[in-house]
Amino acid sequence: MPIVEKTGRRNSIPILYTRGTHYEVGFDVGRTFSGLIHSFLADYKYLNEVLIPLYETDAGKKVYQETLNAVRKNFPQYVREMEGTADGAKVPFHKEIVYNTDNVTFITHLIFFKNMSIGCSSICINQTGEEILGHTEDTLPEFLNHIYFVSAHIISDTPQGRWKVTEEHFTSLCYAGWKTPRHFLTRALLAAENFAQAQQILRDVGCGAADAFSIT
């Protein structure tokens, strides 16, 4: 039985403090929150009824492999982090990739969401003395009680990826099993050293952004 049906909405959010390489941080997240991750993956209808069946087709596996190759080329450190999460939680790695790229990978198959009103909203107030950025986390009901915070300090001995990332330090709200934060380019922005590099990351030459996302 899903956690939400047994306990109702919880008034607490667990937090993990972790330090290590990308793989080690991912492993700590997977091991610590394995129960939430397994519960969510079992309940997530879109993953089980739409994405996994698509992945299991020849065309789906081709798109999956192309997506994985592109991410592994530009951001190998995040693939290692997801491998760590999969190992720590003891879930199949391909589910981690399909789950983390969902409608980006299979963008033409969003029939599942045709009549659903879901999604987050960002709100900006730009008044003198009142500059506020707000964001809601409005998503599917399966995510209720399947969230946590991760406060991570990542140190890599070898520079990773196109931007030669050696250190990252962040605290992020996470959905169970998703990379922290979720979008690869958004995550890469956290390691940007200046505005010019942030622009380069967003252009992602040779690959580009496959989906719109908030960078406020």
PyRosetta script that sets phi, psi and omega in degrees:
from pyrosetta import init, pose_from_sequence

init()
pose = pose_from_sequence("MPIVEKTGRRNSIPILYTRGTHYEVGFDVGRTFSGLIHSFLADYKYLNEVLIPLYETDAGKKVYQETLNAVRKNFPQYVREMEGTADGAKVPFHKEIVYNTDNVTFITHLIFFKNMSIGCSSICINQTGEEILGHTEDTLPEFLNHIYFVSAHIISDTPQGRWKVTEEHFTSLCYAGWKTPRHFLTRALLAAENFAQAQQILRDVGCGAADAFSIT")
pose.set_psi(1, 133.3)
pose.set_omega(1, -179.3)
pose.set_phi(2, -57.1)
pose.set_psi(2, 148.9)
pose.set_omega(2, -179.6)
pose.set_phi(3, -56.3)
pose.set_psi(3, -41.5)
pose.set_omega(3, -176.2)
pose.set_phi(4, -61.2)
pose.set_psi(4, -34.9)
pose.set_omega(4, -179.0)
pose.set_phi(5, -74.6)
pose.set_psi(5, -28.3)
pose.set_omega(5, -177.9)
pose.set_phi(6, -83.4)
pose.set_psi(6, -35.3)
pose.set_omega(6, -170.9)
pose.set_phi(7, -120.1)
pose.set_psi(7, -14.5)
pose.set_omega(7, -175.6)
pose.set_phi(8, 74.3)
pose.set_psi(8, -175.5)
pose.set_omega(8, -179.3)
pose.set_phi(9, -66.0)
pose.set_psi(9, 128.6)
pose.set_omega(9, -180.0)
pose.set_phi(10, -90.0)
pose.set_psi(10, 153.6)
pose.set_omega(10, 177.9)
pose.set_phi(11, -107.8)
pose.set_psi(11, 30.2)
pose.set_omega(11, 178.3)
pose.set_phi(12, -143.9)
pose.set_psi(12, 149.5)
pose.set_omega(12, 176.8)
pose.set_phi(13, -129.7)
pose.set_psi(13, 119.5)
pose.set_omega(13, 179.8)
pose.set_phi(14, -69.9)
pose.set_psi(14, 154.4)
pose.set_omega(14, 178.9)
pose.set_phi(15, -134.4)
pose.set_psi(15, 140.6)
pose.set_omega(15, 178.2)
pose.set_phi(16, -117.2)
pose.set_psi(16, 129.7)
pose.set_omega(16, 172.1)
pose.set_phi(17, -103.2)
pose.set_psi(17, 123.5)
pose.set_omega(17, -175.4)
pose.set_phi(18, -144.6)
pose.set_psi(18, 152.1)
pose.set_omega(18, -178.3)
pose.set_phi(19, -144.3)
pose.set_psi(19, 135.8)
pose.set_omega(19, 178.7)
pose.set_phi(20, 159.3)
pose.set_psi(20, -162.3)
pose.set_omega(20, 176.1)
pose.set_phi(21, -74.0)
pose.set_psi(21, 173.6)
pose.set_omega(21, 178.2)
pose.set_phi(22, -58.5)
pose.set_psi(22, -44.2)
pose.set_omega(22, -179.7)
pose.set_phi(23, -64.8)
pose.set_psi(23, -42.9)
pose.set_omega(23, -177.7)
pose.set_phi(24, -64.4)
pose.set_psi(24, -41.3)
pose.set_omega(24, 177.8)
pose.set_phi(25, -64.7)
pose.set_psi(25, -43.9)
pose.set_omega(25, 177.2)
pose.set_phi(26, -60.2)
pose.set_psi(26, -41.4)
pose.set_omega(26, 179.8)
pose.set_phi(27, -63.9)
pose.set_psi(27, -43.0)
pose.set_omega(27, 178.9)
pose.set_phi(28, -60.9)
pose.set_psi(28, -41.6)
pose.set_omega(28, 178.6)
pose.set_phi(29, -62.7)
pose.set_psi(29, -47.4)
pose.set_omega(29, -178.9)
pose.set_phi(30, -63.3)
pose.set_psi(30, -42.9)
pose.set_omega(30, -178.8)
pose.set_phi(31, -69.1)
pose.set_psi(31, -42.7)
pose.set_omega(31, -177.1)
pose.set_phi(32, -67.4)
pose.set_psi(32, -40.6)
pose.set_omega(32, -174.6)
pose.set_phi(33, -110.8)
pose.set_psi(33, 27.1)
pose.set_omega(33, -177.2)
pose.set_phi(34, -58.5)
pose.set_psi(34, -38.4)
pose.set_omega(34, -180.0)
pose.set_phi(35, -62.1)
pose.set_psi(35, -46.0)
pose.set_omega(35, 178.4)
pose.set_phi(36, -65.6)
pose.set_psi(36, -39.5)
pose.set_omega(36, -178.5)
pose.set_phi(37, -65.3)
pose.set_psi(37, -46.4)
pose.set_omega(37, 179.3)
pose.set_phi(38, -64.3)
pose.set_psi(38, -41.5)
pose.set_omega(38, 179.6)
pose.set_phi(39, -61.8)
pose.set_psi(39, -44.3)
pose.set_omega(39, -178.1)
pose.set_phi(40, -68.4)
pose.set_psi(40, -45.6)
pose.set_omega(40, -178.9)
pose.set_phi(41, -61.3)
pose.set_psi(41, -32.5)
pose.set_omega(41, 178.6)
pose.set_phi(42, -72.3)
pose.set_psi(42, -31.2)
pose.set_omega(42, -174.7)
pose.set_phi(43, -92.7)
pose.set_psi(43, -17.7)
pose.set_omega(43, -170.6)
pose.set_phi(44, -74.9)
pose.set_psi(44, 98.9)
pose.set_omega(44, -173.9)
pose.set_phi(45, -62.3)
pose.set_psi(45, -42.3)
pose.set_omega(45, -177.6)
pose.set_phi(46, -60.3)
pose.set_psi(46, -39.7)
pose.set_omega(46, 177.9)
pose.set_phi(47, -66.4)
pose.set_psi(47, -49.8)
pose.set_omega(47, -172.3)
pose.set_phi(48, -78.9)
pose.set_psi(48, -30.8)
pose.set_omega(48, -176.1)
pose.set_phi(49, -98.3)
pose.set_psi(49, -18.6)
pose.set_omega(49, -177.2)
pose.set_phi(50, -121.1)
pose.set_psi(50, -58.9)
pose.set_omega(50, -171.6)
pose.set_phi(51, -68.8)
pose.set_psi(51, -48.6)
pose.set_omega(51, -178.7)
pose.set_phi(52, -63.4)
pose.set_psi(52, -44.0)
pose.set_omega(52, 174.4)
pose.set_phi(53, -58.3)
pose.set_psi(53, -37.2)
pose.set_omega(53, 176.7)
pose.set_phi(54, -67.1)
pose.set_psi(54, -42.6)
pose.set_omega(54, 178.6)
pose.set_phi(55, -58.7)
pose.set_psi(55, -34.9)
pose.set_omega(55, -175.3)
pose.set_phi(56, -77.9)
pose.set_psi(56, -5.2)
pose.set_omega(56, 174.5)
pose.set_phi(57, -85.4)
pose.set_psi(57, 161.7)
pose.set_omega(57, 178.9)
pose.set_phi(58, -62.0)
pose.set_psi(58, -44.1)
pose.set_omega(58, 179.5)
pose.set_phi(59, -64.7)
pose.set_psi(59, -39.7)
pose.set_omega(59, 179.3)
pose.set_phi(60, -63.7)
pose.set_psi(60, -42.7)
pose.set_omega(60, 179.6)
pose.set_phi(61, -66.5)
pose.set_psi(61, -33.1)
pose.set_omega(61, 177.1)
pose.set_phi(62, -65.1)
pose.set_psi(62, -47.1)
pose.set_omega(62, 178.5)
pose.set_phi(63, -63.6)
pose.set_psi(63, -41.8)
pose.set_omega(63, 178.1)
pose.set_phi(64, -57.8)
pose.set_psi(64, -48.1)
pose.set_omega(64, -176.5)
pose.set_phi(65, -67.3)
pose.set_psi(65, -38.0)
pose.set_omega(65, 177.7)
pose.set_phi(66, -63.7)
pose.set_psi(66, -41.6)
pose.set_omega(66, 178.8)
pose.set_phi(67, -64.6)
pose.set_psi(67, -45.7)
pose.set_omega(67, 180.0)
pose.set_phi(68, -62.6)
pose.set_psi(68, -41.4)
pose.set_omega(68, -179.9)
pose.set_phi(69, -62.6)
pose.set_psi(69, -41.5)
pose.set_omega(69, -179.5)
pose.set_phi(70, -65.2)
pose.set_psi(70, -44.1)
pose.set_omega(70, 179.8)
pose.set_phi(71, -67.7)
pose.set_psi(71, -41.0)
pose.set_omega(71, -179.3)
pose.set_phi(72, -64.0)
pose.set_psi(72, -33.0)
pose.set_omega(72, 179.7)
pose.set_phi(73, -71.7)
pose.set_psi(73, -46.5)
pose.set_omega(73, -175.0)
pose.set_phi(74, -87.5)
pose.set_psi(74, -33.8)
pose.set_omega(74, -175.7)
pose.set_phi(75, -136.0)
pose.set_psi(75, 61.5)
pose.set_omega(75, -177.7)
pose.set_phi(76, -60.5)
pose.set_psi(76, -27.2)
pose.set_omega(76, -178.8)
pose.set_phi(77, -65.0)
pose.set_psi(77, -33.5)
pose.set_omega(77, -178.9)
pose.set_phi(78, -78.0)
pose.set_psi(78, -29.7)
pose.set_omega(78, 173.3)
pose.set_phi(79, -65.4)
pose.set_psi(79, -41.4)
pose.set_omega(79, 177.3)
pose.set_phi(80, -62.3)
pose.set_psi(80, -38.7)
pose.set_omega(80, 178.9)
pose.set_phi(81, -63.8)
pose.set_psi(81, -41.3)
pose.set_omega(81, 178.9)
pose.set_phi(82, -70.0)
pose.set_psi(82, -34.3)
pose.set_omega(82, 173.9)
pose.set_phi(83, -62.3)
pose.set_psi(83, -39.4)
pose.set_omega(83, 177.7)
pose.set_phi(84, -63.8)
pose.set_psi(84, -43.2)
pose.set_omega(84, 179.0)
pose.set_phi(85, -62.5)
pose.set_psi(85, -44.2)
pose.set_omega(85, 179.1)
pose.set_phi(86, -61.8)
pose.set_psi(86, -44.0)
pose.set_omega(86, 179.7)
pose.set_phi(87, -65.6)
pose.set_psi(87, -43.7)
pose.set_omega(87, -178.0)
pose.set_phi(88, -65.7)
pose.set_psi(88, -37.5)
pose.set_omega(88, -178.6)
pose.set_phi(89, -89.2)
pose.set_psi(89, -11.4)
pose.set_omega(89, -177.2)
pose.set_phi(90, 60.7)
pose.set_psi(90, 53.9)
pose.set_omega(90, 173.9)
pose.set_phi(91, -123.7)
pose.set_psi(91, 153.1)
pose.set_omega(91, -180.0)
pose.set_phi(92, -59.9)
pose.set_psi(92, 135.9)
pose.set_omega(92, -177.3)
pose.set_phi(93, -61.8)
pose.set_psi(93, -38.7)
pose.set_omega(93, -177.9)
pose.set_phi(94, -62.3)
pose.set_psi(94, -29.8)
pose.set_omega(94, 176.4)
pose.set_phi(95, -67.2)
pose.set_psi(95, -36.3)
pose.set_omega(95, 177.6)
pose.set_phi(96, -61.8)
pose.set_psi(96, -44.5)
pose.set_omega(96, -179.1)
pose.set_phi(97, -68.2)
pose.set_psi(97, -48.1)
pose.set_omega(97, 179.9)
pose.set_phi(98, -59.6)
pose.set_psi(98, -43.5)
pose.set_omega(98, -179.1)
pose.set_phi(99, -63.6)
pose.set_psi(99, -43.0)
pose.set_omega(99, -176.2)
pose.set_phi(100, -76.5)
pose.set_psi(100, -20.7)
pose.set_omega(100, -179.6)
pose.set_phi(101, -109.7)
pose.set_psi(101, -9.5)
pose.set_omega(101, 179.5)
pose.set_phi(102, 6.7)
pose.set_psi(102, -105.6)
pose.set_omega(102, -173.6)
pose.set_phi(103, -71.2)
pose.set_psi(103, -10.1)
pose.set_omega(103, 174.7)
pose.set_phi(104, -72.6)
pose.set_psi(104, -43.3)
pose.set_omega(104, -179.5)
pose.set_phi(105, -71.7)
pose.set_psi(105, -43.8)
pose.set_omega(105, -176.0)
pose.set_phi(106, -113.1)
pose.set_psi(106, 51.5)
pose.set_omega(106, -170.0)
pose.set_phi(107, -61.8)
pose.set_psi(107, -24.4)
pose.set_omega(107, -177.2)
pose.set_phi(108, -84.8)
pose.set_psi(108, 0.6)
pose.set_omega(108, -175.2)
pose.set_phi(109, -116.4)
pose.set_psi(109, 37.3)
pose.set_omega(109, -176.0)
pose.set_phi(110, -87.3)
pose.set_psi(110, 28.5)
pose.set_omega(110, 177.8)
pose.set_phi(111, -58.7)
pose.set_psi(111, -32.1)
pose.set_omega(111, -177.6)
pose.set_phi(112, -56.1)
pose.set_psi(112, -32.7)
pose.set_omega(112, -176.2)
pose.set_phi(113, -100.3)
pose.set_psi(113, 11.2)
pose.set_omega(113, -171.4)
pose.set_phi(114, -53.7)
pose.set_psi(114, -46.1)
pose.set_omega(114, -175.5)
pose.set_phi(115, -111.2)
pose.set_psi(115, 27.0)
pose.set_omega(115, -178.5)
pose.set_phi(116, -113.8)
pose.set_psi(116, 139.1)
pose.set_omega(116, 177.5)
pose.set_phi(117, -104.3)
pose.set_psi(117, 97.3)
pose.set_omega(117, -178.7)
pose.set_phi(118, -136.1)
pose.set_psi(118, 167.6)
pose.set_omega(118, 173.9)
pose.set_phi(119, 125.0)
pose.set_psi(119, 155.1)
pose.set_omega(119, -178.3)
pose.set_phi(120, -83.2)
pose.set_psi(120, 163.2)
pose.set_omega(120, 177.7)
pose.set_phi(121, -132.6)
pose.set_psi(121, 139.3)
pose.set_omega(121, 173.5)
pose.set_phi(122, -109.9)
pose.set_psi(122, 135.2)
pose.set_omega(122, -177.4)
pose.set_phi(123, -124.4)
pose.set_psi(123, 129.9)
pose.set_omega(123, -179.6)
pose.set_phi(124, -120.0)
pose.set_psi(124, 128.6)
pose.set_omega(124, 172.3)
pose.set_phi(125, -116.2)
pose.set_psi(125, 117.2)
pose.set_omega(125, -176.2)
pose.set_phi(126, -122.3)
pose.set_psi(126, 76.1)
pose.set_omega(126, 177.9)
pose.set_phi(127, -116.3)
pose.set_psi(127, 155.3)
pose.set_omega(127, 179.2)
pose.set_phi(128, -58.5)
pose.set_psi(128, 121.2)
pose.set_omega(128, -179.6)
pose.set_phi(129, 77.4)
pose.set_psi(129, 5.1)
pose.set_omega(129, -179.3)
pose.set_phi(130, -146.0)
pose.set_psi(130, 69.6)
pose.set_omega(130, 178.2)
pose.set_phi(131, -98.2)
pose.set_psi(131, 110.9)
pose.set_omega(131, -173.7)
pose.set_phi(132, -131.2)
pose.set_psi(132, 133.5)
pose.set_omega(132, 170.9)
pose.set_phi(133, -115.1)
pose.set_psi(133, 123.9)
pose.set_omega(133, 179.0)
pose.set_phi(134, -124.2)
pose.set_psi(134, 155.7)
pose.set_omega(134, -179.4)
pose.set_phi(135, -148.0)
pose.set_psi(135, 134.9)
pose.set_omega(135, 175.9)
pose.set_phi(136, -101.7)
pose.set_psi(136, 151.4)
pose.set_omega(136, 173.7)
pose.set_phi(137, -109.0)
pose.set_psi(137, 80.2)
pose.set_omega(137, -178.8)
pose.set_phi(138, -103.3)
pose.set_psi(138, 108.7)
pose.set_omega(138, -175.6)
pose.set_phi(139, -143.0)
pose.set_psi(139, -160.5)
pose.set_omega(139, -175.2)
pose.set_phi(140, -69.4)
pose.set_psi(140, 152.4)
pose.set_omega(140, -178.7)
pose.set_phi(141, -62.3)
pose.set_psi(141, -24.3)
pose.set_omega(141, 179.5)
pose.set_phi(142, -63.1)
pose.set_psi(142, -21.0)
pose.set_omega(142, -177.9)
pose.set_phi(143, -77.9)
pose.set_psi(143, -13.6)
pose.set_omega(143, 179.8)
pose.set_phi(144, -58.7)
pose.set_psi(144, 128.7)
pose.set_omega(144, -178.8)
pose.set_phi(145, 70.0)
pose.set_psi(145, 6.2)
pose.set_omega(145, 178.4)
pose.set_phi(146, -113.5)
pose.set_psi(146, 48.3)
pose.set_omega(146, 179.3)
pose.set_phi(147, -132.8)
pose.set_psi(147, 159.6)
pose.set_omega(147, 177.4)
pose.set_phi(148, -161.8)
pose.set_psi(148, 167.0)
pose.set_omega(148, 174.8)
pose.set_phi(149, -103.3)
pose.set_psi(149, 143.9)
pose.set_omega(149, 172.4)
pose.set_phi(150, -125.8)
pose.set_psi(150, 123.6)
pose.set_omega(150, 173.8)
pose.set_phi(151, -109.7)
pose.set_psi(151, 108.3)
pose.set_omega(151, -170.0)
pose.set_phi(152, -122.3)
pose.set_psi(152, 142.9)
pose.set_omega(152, 171.0)
pose.set_phi(153, -122.5)
pose.set_psi(153, 105.2)
pose.set_omega(153, -175.1)
pose.set_phi(154, -103.4)
pose.set_psi(154, 128.1)
pose.set_omega(154, 178.5)
pose.set_phi(155, -128.3)
pose.set_psi(155, 122.3)
pose.set_omega(155, 178.7)
pose.set_phi(156, -110.9)
pose.set_psi(156, 132.3)
pose.set_omega(156, 178.4)
pose.set_phi(157, -67.8)
pose.set_psi(157, -33.4)
pose.set_omega(157, -179.2)
pose.set_phi(158, -111.8)
pose.set_psi(158, 127.9)
pose.set_omega(158, 178.0)
pose.set_phi(159, -53.9)
pose.set_psi(159, 136.7)
pose.set_omega(159, -173.2)
pose.set_phi(160, -114.8)
pose.set_psi(160, 138.1)
pose.set_omega(160, 170.1)
pose.set_phi(161, 74.9)
pose.set_psi(161, -176.6)
pose.set_omega(161, -176.2)
pose.set_phi(162, -60.5)
pose.set_psi(162, -33.3)
pose.set_omega(162, -174.0)
pose.set_phi(163, -96.9)
pose.set_psi(163, 8.1)
pose.set_omega(163, 174.4)
pose.set_phi(164, 53.1)
pose.set_psi(164, 50.4)
pose.set_omega(164, -178.5)
pose.set_phi(165, -71.4)
pose.set_psi(165, 125.8)
pose.set_omega(165, 177.3)
pose.set_phi(166, -114.0)
pose.set_psi(166, -19.6)
pose.set_omega(166, -177.9)
pose.set_phi(167, -151.3)
pose.set_psi(167, 138.9)
pose.set_omega(167, 175.2)
pose.set_phi(168, -138.5)
pose.set_psi(168, 144.9)
pose.set_omega(168, -179.8)
pose.set_phi(169, -143.9)
pose.set_psi(169, 116.6)
pose.set_omega(169, -176.3)
pose.set_phi(170, -156.6)
pose.set_psi(170, 160.4)
pose.set_omega(170, 168.8)
pose.set_phi(171, -125.0)
pose.set_psi(171, 127.3)
pose.set_omega(171, -173.0)
pose.set_phi(172, -140.1)
pose.set_psi(172, 142.6)
pose.set_omega(172, 168.6)
pose.set_phi(173, -76.1)
pose.set_psi(173, 133.7)
pose.set_omega(173, -175.2)
pose.set_phi(174, -129.4)
pose.set_psi(174, 141.2)
pose.set_omega(174, 167.0)
pose.set_phi(175, -82.9)
pose.set_psi(175, 145.3)
pose.set_omega(175, -174.2)
pose.set_phi(176, -54.1)
pose.set_psi(176, 119.7)
pose.set_omega(176, 175.8)
pose.set_phi(177, 91.5)
pose.set_psi(177, -16.0)
pose.set_omega(177, 179.2)
pose.set_phi(178, -80.3)
pose.set_psi(178, 148.2)
pose.set_omega(178, 175.1)
pose.set_phi(179, -57.2)
pose.set_psi(179, 158.1)
pose.set_omega(179, -173.1)
pose.set_phi(180, -117.4)
pose.set_psi(180, 113.7)
pose.set_omega(180, -19.6)
pose.set_phi(181, -66.1)
pose.set_psi(181, 175.9)
pose.set_omega(181, -167.3)
pose.set_phi(182, -69.4)
pose.set_psi(182, -57.1)
pose.set_omega(182, -173.2)
pose.set_phi(183, -70.9)
pose.set_psi(183, 138.1)
pose.set_omega(183, -176.9)
pose.set_phi(184, -62.8)
pose.set_psi(184, -45.1)
pose.set_omega(184, -178.4)
pose.set_phi(185, -69.3)
pose.set_psi(185, -38.0)
pose.set_omega(185, 176.9)
pose.set_phi(186, -61.2)
pose.set_psi(186, -42.8)
pose.set_omega(186, 179.1)
pose.set_phi(187, -63.7)
pose.set_psi(187, -41.9)
pose.set_omega(187, -179.9)
pose.set_phi(188, -62.8)
pose.set_psi(188, -30.8)
pose.set_omega(188, 179.8)
pose.set_phi(189, -61.5)
pose.set_psi(189, -29.6)
pose.set_omega(189, -179.1)
pose.set_phi(190, -63.2)
pose.set_psi(190, -23.2)
pose.set_omega(190, -178.6)
pose.set_phi(191, -99.7)
pose.set_psi(191, 1.5)
pose.set_omega(191, -179.8)
pose.set_phi(192, -64.6)
pose.set_psi(192, 136.0)
pose.set_omega(192, -177.4)
pose.set_phi(193, -89.3)
pose.set_psi(193, -18.4)
pose.set_omega(193, -179.6)
pose.set_phi(194, -160.2)
pose.set_psi(194, 174.4)
pose.set_omega(194, -176.8)
pose.set_phi(195, -65.3)
pose.set_psi(195, -37.8)
pose.set_omega(195, -180.0)
pose.set_phi(196, -61.6)
pose.set_psi(196, -42.1)
pose.set_omega(196, 178.9)
pose.set_phi(197, -68.4)
pose.set_psi(197, -35.5)
pose.set_omega(197, 176.8)
pose.set_phi(198, -61.1)
pose.set_psi(198, -40.5)
pose.set_omega(198, 177.6)
pose.set_phi(199, -64.4)
pose.set_psi(199, -39.9)
pose.set_omega(199, 179.1)
pose.set_phi(200, -64.2)
pose.set_psi(200, -40.6)
pose.set_omega(200, 179.6)
pose.set_phi(201, -62.3)
pose.set_psi(201, -43.7)
pose.set_omega(201, -178.4)
pose.set_phi(202, -68.2)
pose.set_psi(202, -31.5)
pose.set_omega(202, 177.0)
pose.set_phi(203, -71.6)
pose.set_psi(203, -35.1)
pose.set_omega(203, 177.0)
pose.set_phi(204, 45.4)
pose.set_psi(204, 59.9)
pose.set_omega(204, -175.6)
pose.set_phi(205, -53.8)
pose.set_psi(205, 133.4)
pose.set_omega(205, -179.3)
pose.set_phi(206, 93.5)
pose.set_psi(206, -12.4)
pose.set_omega(206, -179.6)
pose.set_phi(207, -136.4)
pose.set_psi(207, -60.8)
pose.set_omega(207, 179.5)
pose.set_phi(208, 86.0)
pose.set_psi(208, 171.4)
pose.set_omega(208, -179.6)
pose.set_phi(209, -89.7)
pose.set_psi(209, 131.1)
pose.set_omega(209, -178.0)
pose.set_phi(210, -92.8)
pose.set_psi(210, -9.1)
pose.set_omega(210, -174.6)
pose.set_phi(211, -152.9)
pose.set_psi(211, 150.4)
pose.set_omega(211, 175.1)
pose.set_phi(212, -76.4)
pose.set_psi(212, 145.1)
pose.set_omega(212, 178.1)
pose.set_phi(213, -156.1)
pose.set_psi(213, 159.1)
pose.set_omega(213, -176.5)
pose.set_phi(214, -82.1)
pose.set_psi(214, 129.9)
pose.set_omega(214, 175.9)
pose.set_phi(215, -120.7)
pose.set_psi(215, 21.8)
pose.set_omega(215, -179.1)
pose.set_phi(216, -61.3)
pose.dump_pdb("model.pdb")
